[in-house]
Amino acid sequence: MRASSAGLAAPILAAVRQGARRIVVFLGGTVTMDGGTGLLASLGAQILDADGKPLAGSGADLNRIHFVDLAPARRALAGVELVAAADVLSPLFGPDGAAHVFGPQKGATPAAVELLDDGLRRLAPLLGAGSAAGGGAAGGLGAALLALGAELVPGAALVRRLTRFDERLATADLCLTAEGKVDAGTDAGKTVAAVVSACADAAVPCVVLGGTVTPEADRLYERGATAVLPIGAGPRDLDTALRHAADDLTRTAYAVCRLATAQLRRQDARV
């Protein structure tokens, strides 16, 4: 309820001061559920309660918002092409919206989820972008950026293009990709799923590594994954797992590459 997206304004404004004319904001991994109001207020937008008092923007403020003037924020970004990259299509509010889908992941209680969803529903017409697919990304930052004129694009496809992934894949013998938790969400448009699909199209073996791998991760086999593997050496608490994550990832990746190398050598010997 107290978390705010205000901090995102600083790098955006710094980029504008440095002369940036195209800014890409990658949405995801936030703990905020403020509908992007913290960002908007920090960019200069007027967000007022019923008494005309300014609100800084937080989840708790959502049900107090009475008036929003985006003009100052839009002037701050004048001449800048704004792109929002998101891997989810959730709307701002509703059963499939930000609060219900992502609120519990961020620590919201059932009661808080209802309050946040009511607040986001109240915010939607004030932004004029509340019903758009992807508006619920990153706790509603998607809707806020759309209200500022941003173009919303699929994040996975953009990452592939920016990294020249398909070009590099053309000469690859093996691809490794990884995520902290490989679960049902991984197969729902995230970059890992896009990597697996690209590898399947290019007939390149693809191994998915995860800090945690749930049974739902088996869906990636249908997409074309060669293997989906956890990196942990055994049962351990979260703090211990995080401390050893780099070593575990290195060790598991090394083992996978040894297996792949052995297979390639066997094929070469047959030739």
C-alpha positions as CSV (number, residue, x, y, z in Angstrom):
1,M,0.0,0.0,0.0
2,R,2.9,2.4,0.7
3,A,5.2,1.4,-2.3
4,S,5.5,4.0,-5.0
5,S,6.9,4.1,-8.6
6,A,8.2,7.6,-8.0
7,G,11.8,6.4,-8.4
8,L,11.4,5.6,-12.1
9,A,11.1,9.3,-12.9
10,A,14.8,10.0,-12.0
11,P,16.4,7.9,-14.7
12,I,13.8,9.0,-17.3
13,L,14.4,12.7,-16.6
14,A,18.2,12.1,-16.5
15,A,18.0,10.5,-20.0
16,V,15.9,13.5,-21.3
17,R,18.5,15.9,-19.9
18,Q,21.2,14.0,-21.7
19,G,19.4,14.4,-25.0
20,A,17.7,11.0,-25.3
21,R,14.9,11.1,-27.9
22,R,13.8,7.5,-27.5
23,I,13.4,5.9,-24.1
24,V,12.5,2.2,-23.5
25,V,11.1,1.3,-20.2
26,F,11.1,-2.4,-19.4
27,L,8.1,-3.2,-17.1
28,G,8.2,-6.0,-14.5
29,G,9.7,-7.1,-11.3
30,T,8.3,-4.2,-9.2
31,V,6.7,-4.4,-5.8
32,T,4.6,-1.3,-6.6
33,M,0.8,-1.3,-7.1
34,D,0.2,2.4,-7.5
35,G,-1.1,2.6,-11.0
36,G,2.1,4.5,-11.9
37,T,0.8,7.5,-10.0
38,G,4.2,7.9,-8.2
39,L,6.0,8.1,-11.5
40,L,3.4,10.6,-12.9
41,A,3.6,12.9,-9.9
42,S,7.4,12.8,-10.0
43,L,7.3,13.8,-13.6
44,G,5.2,16.8,-12.7
45,A,1.6,15.6,-13.2
46,Q,-0.9,17.0,-10.8
47,I,-2.6,14.3,-8.8
48,L,-5.1,15.8,-6.3
49,D,-7.6,14.6,-3.7
50,A,-11.1,15.9,-3.4
51,D,-9.9,18.9,-1.4
52,G,-7.4,19.8,-4.1
53,K,-4.4,18.6,-2.1
54,P,-1.6,17.0,-4.0
55,L,-0.9,13.2,-3.6
56,A,2.6,11.8,-4.0
57,G,1.2,8.5,-5.4
58,S,1.0,5.1,-3.7
59,G,-1.3,2.2,-3.5
60,A,-2.9,3.8,-0.4
61,D,-3.6,7.0,-2.4
62,L,-5.5,5.4,-5.2
63,N,-8.9,5.6,-3.5
64,R,-8.3,9.3,-2.7
65,I,-7.5,10.5,-6.2
66,H,-10.1,12.9,-7.5
67,F,-8.3,14.8,-10.3
68,V,-5.3,14.1,-12.6
69,D,-3.6,16.6,-14.9
70,L,-1.0,14.9,-17.1
71,A,0.0,18.0,-19.1
72,P,3.0,18.9,-17.0
73,A,4.4,15.4,-17.2
74,R,3.8,15.3,-21.0
75,R,5.7,18.6,-21.3
76,A,8.6,17.2,-19.4
77,L,8.8,14.4,-22.0
78,A,8.1,16.6,-25.1
79,G,9.9,15.4,-28.2
80,V,10.7,12.0,-26.6
81,E,9.5,8.7,-28.1
82,L,8.4,6.6,-25.1
83,V,8.3,2.8,-25.5
84,A,7.0,0.4,-22.8
85,A,8.1,-3.2,-23.1
86,A,5.9,-5.7,-21.2
87,D,5.5,-9.5,-21.1
88,V,2.0,-9.4,-19.6
89,L,-1.3,-8.3,-21.1
90,S,-3.2,-7.8,-17.9
91,P,-5.6,-4.8,-17.8
92,L,-5.3,-2.2,-15.0
93,F,-8.2,-3.5,-13.0
94,G,-10.7,-6.4,-12.7
95,P,-10.4,-10.2,-12.1
96,D,-7.5,-10.4,-14.5
97,G,-6.1,-7.0,-13.5
98,A,-2.9,-5.9,-11.7
99,A,-4.2,-6.2,-8.1
100,H,-5.8,-9.6,-8.4
101,V,-3.1,-11.2,-10.5
102,F,0.1,-9.7,-9.1
103,G,-1.0,-8.2,-5.8
104,P,-0.6,-11.5,-3.8
105,Q,2.9,-11.9,-5.3
106,K,3.8,-8.5,-4.0
107,G,2.5,-9.3,-0.5
108,A,-1.0,-7.9,-0.7
109,T,-3.6,-9.5,1.6
110,P,-7.0,-10.4,0.2
111,A,-8.4,-7.2,1.8
112,A,-5.6,-5.1,0.3
113,V,-6.2,-6.6,-3.1
114,E,-9.8,-5.5,-3.1
115,L,-8.8,-2.0,-2.0
116,L,-6.1,-1.7,-4.6
117,D,-8.4,-3.0,-7.4
118,D,-11.1,-0.5,-6.4
119,G,-8.5,2.3,-6.5
120,L,-7.1,1.2,-9.9
121,R,-10.7,1.1,-11.2
122,R,-11.2,4.6,-10.0
123,L,-7.9,5.7,-11.6
124,A,-8.6,4.2,-15.0
125,P,-10.9,6.9,-16.5
126,L,-8.7,9.6,-15.1
127,L,-5.7,8.2,-17.1
128,G,-7.8,7.4,-20.2
129,A,-5.8,4.2,-20.7
130,G,-7.2,1.9,-18.0
131,S,-8.9,-0.7,-20.2
132,A,-5.8,-1.3,-22.5
133,A,-4.1,-4.7,-22.6
134,G,-0.9,-4.4,-20.7
135,G,-2.1,-1.5,-18.6
136,G,-1.7,-3.7,-15.4
137,A,1.9,-4.4,-16.1
138,A,4.3,-3.6,-13.2
139,G,1.4,-2.6,-10.9
140,G,-0.2,-0.3,-13.3
141,L,2.9,1.4,-14.7
142,G,1.7,0.2,-18.1
143,A,-1.4,2.3,-18.0
144,A,0.5,5.3,-16.7
145,L,3.0,5.1,-19.6
146,L,0.2,4.6,-22.1
147,A,-1.4,7.8,-20.7
148,L,1.8,9.6,-21.5
149,G,1.7,8.5,-25.1
150,A,4.0,5.5,-24.9
151,E,3.8,2.6,-27.3
152,L,3.4,-0.8,-25.6
153,V,5.4,-3.6,-27.2
154,P,6.0,-7.2,-26.3
155,G,9.2,-7.3,-24.2
156,A,10.5,-10.7,-25.3
157,A,10.4,-9.7,-29.0
158,L,12.2,-6.4,-28.2
159,V,14.9,-8.2,-26.3
160,R,15.5,-10.6,-29.1
161,R,15.8,-7.7,-31.6
162,L,18.1,-5.5,-29.4
163,T,20.4,-8.4,-28.6
164,R,20.5,-9.7,-32.3
165,F,19.4,-13.0,-30.8
166,D,18.2,-14.6,-34.0
167,E,21.4,-13.7,-35.8
168,R,23.5,-15.3,-33.1
169,L,21.3,-18.3,-32.9
170,A,22.0,-19.1,-36.5
171,T,25.5,-20.3,-35.7
172,A,24.8,-21.8,-32.2
173,D,25.1,-25.5,-31.3
174,L,23.4,-25.0,-27.9
175,C,21.4,-22.3,-26.1
176,L,21.1,-21.9,-22.3
177,T,18.5,-19.6,-20.8
178,A,17.5,-19.1,-17.2
179,E,15.0,-17.6,-14.8
180,G,14.7,-17.4,-11.0
181,K,11.5,-19.4,-10.9
182,V,10.4,-21.4,-13.9
183,D,6.7,-21.9,-13.6
184,A,3.4,-21.4,-15.4
185,G,4.2,-17.7,-15.8
186,T,7.3,-18.5,-17.7
187,D,5.3,-20.0,-20.6
188,A,3.0,-17.0,-20.7
189,G,5.0,-14.7,-22.9
190,K,8.2,-14.2,-20.9
191,T,11.6,-14.0,-22.6
192,V,12.6,-17.5,-21.6
193,A,9.5,-18.9,-23.5
194,A,10.4,-16.7,-26.5
195,V,14.0,-18.1,-26.5
196,V,12.7,-21.7,-26.3
197,S,10.4,-21.1,-29.3
198,A,13.1,-19.4,-31.3
199,C,15.5,-22.3,-30.7
200,A,12.8,-24.9,-31.7
201,D,12.3,-23.0,-35.0
202,A,16.0,-23.0,-35.6
203,A,16.5,-26.6,-34.5
204,V,19.0,-25.6,-31.8
205,P,18.9,-27.5,-28.5
206,C,17.7,-25.3,-25.6
207,V,18.2,-25.9,-21.9
208,V,16.2,-23.9,-19.4
209,L,17.8,-23.5,-15.9
210,G,15.9,-22.3,-12.9
211,G,16.5,-21.5,-9.2
212,T,13.2,-23.2,-8.7
213,V,11.4,-25.4,-11.2
214,T,7.7,-26.1,-10.6
215,P,5.7,-29.0,-12.3
216,E,4.1,-26.4,-14.6
217,A,7.5,-25.8,-16.2
218,D,6.9,-29.0,-18.1
219,R,4.8,-26.9,-20.5
220,L,8.1,-25.7,-22.0
221,Y,8.8,-29.2,-23.4
222,E,5.7,-28.7,-25.6
223,R,7.2,-25.4,-26.7
224,G,10.4,-27.2,-27.7
225,A,12.8,-27.1,-24.7
226,T,15.4,-29.9,-24.7
227,A,15.6,-29.9,-20.9
228,V,14.3,-27.9,-17.9
229,L,16.7,-28.2,-14.9
230,P,16.9,-26.8,-11.4
231,I,20.3,-25.4,-10.4
232,G,20.1,-26.2,-6.6
233,A,22.4,-28.8,-5.2
234,G,19.7,-29.9,-2.6
235,P,17.1,-28.6,-0.1
236,R,18.0,-25.3,1.5
237,D,16.4,-22.1,2.8
238,L,16.0,-19.1,0.5
239,D,18.8,-17.0,1.9
240,T,21.3,-19.9,1.5
241,A,20.0,-20.5,-2.1
242,L,20.5,-16.9,-3.0
243,R,24.0,-16.7,-1.6
244,H,25.0,-19.8,-3.7
245,A,23.0,-18.9,-6.8
246,A,25.9,-17.8,-9.0
247,D,28.0,-20.9,-8.1
248,D,25.0,-23.2,-8.6
249,L,24.2,-21.7,-12.0
250,T,27.9,-21.9,-13.1
251,R,28.2,-25.5,-12.0
252,T,24.9,-26.6,-13.7
253,A,25.7,-24.7,-16.9
254,Y,29.1,-26.3,-17.0
255,A,27.6,-29.8,-16.7
256,V,25.1,-29.1,-19.5
257,C,27.9,-27.9,-21.8
258,R,30.0,-31.0,-21.1
259,L,27.1,-33.2,-22.0
260,A,26.5,-31.2,-25.2
261,T,30.2,-31.2,-26.1
262,A,30.3,-35.0,-25.6
263,Q,27.4,-35.4,-27.9
264,L,28.9,-33.2,-30.6
265,R,32.2,-35.1,-30.5
266,R,30.3,-38.4,-30.9
267,Q,28.5,-37.0,-33.9
268,D,31.8,-35.8,-35.4
269,A,33.4,-39.2,-34.8
270,R,30.6,-40.9,-36.7
271,V,31.0,-38.5,-39.6
